């Protein structure tokens, strides 16, 4: 039963459910929590893979060999799934938190923030091109872009990924 309890990790499943129900105000926090639990879960799976019970080489019973092989496959599959989920969650978290001023302007343009699609990064901040009015500091623009990206993720499951030095929006399925 210990193995089943480890493979079906209730805390991890609860964190995944909480993340799927997140709002823009708690998305980053829940994403970090889920990522932490994914890392812990993967570490436990790695420990389980090397446990003596899984690595018995002297088994004479065909049933024991078959059951051991099935357990190995289940652990290997769980590691692969967890690694893939961890990588996707890490990419999502990075897209929500690691934003430059240029990426903030790109986010504003992609999402037509305030009805404009011609935002640009300037040395003094981010503003609509040709508009000498509103100027956001880089810190303000990054914070606003992060919030917009959170809202876009909640609404459309869109993750902004870095490709060739610029941000591209990729919708999850």
Secondary structure, DSSP 4 states (H G I P E B T S, - for coil): -HHHHHHS-HHHHHHHHHHHT--TTTHHHHHHHHHHHHHHHHHHHHHHHTSTTTT------HHHHHHHHHHHHHHHHHHHHHHHHHHHHHHHHHHHH---HHHHHHHHHHHTGGG-S-EEEETTEEEETT--S--B-HHHHHHHHHHHHHHHHHHH-EEEEEETTEEEEEE--
